[in-house]
Amino acid sequence: MPTLVKTVYAVTSLTAEQATPAELAQLVRDHWKIEALHHVRDTTFAEDASQVRTVNAPRAMATWRNFAIGALRTAGAKNIAAGLRHNARNPHRPLTLLGLG
């Protein structure tokens, strides 16, 4: 099978002295990890439509959403929405998932 080569272009304010190609690649990967998390939070929890906007409430809600996603992923869930539905059907499941039940 032939090797597939992709060329990806990115814009940065860093100079060649400030970051190596490997460091730039890591920055891009790290950025997309964050974007993937935001995508899950928005599609599963409709975060962008949230009307929680005062003081620290948005940050607190984002923390709880991240906690739920992390707990489900740690438990092996591949589909966060399905994992949430599964745990919502029985009040003991979330506690068991967290090792509390």
Secondary structure as GFF3:
##gff-version 3
##sequence-region A 1 101
A	DSSP	alpha_helix	21	45	.	.	.	ID=ss1
A	DSSP	three_ten_helix	47	49	.	.	.	ID=ss2
A	DSSP	alpha_helix	57	74	.	.	.	ID=ss3
A	DSSP	alpha_helix	80	88	.	.	.	ID=ss4
A	DSSP	alpha_helix	93	97	.	.	.	ID=ss5
###
